[in-house]
Amino acid sequence: MRFFKKIWGIIWEFDSIGEYASFMFGRLLGVITLIVAVYLLIKCS
């Protein structure tokens, strides 16, 4: 089953709920990594 989701003005196509969950988990992991990197840069400088 395909479905579409509009994110940041771009329409993304997903083949399954698992693919969508994987996409969202990747985004969440990226945001957490960015926050940790900024925190470490501020703390170490």
Secondary structure as UniProt FT lines:
FT   STRAND          3..7
FT   TURN            8..9
FT   STRAND          10..14
FT   HELIX           17..44
//
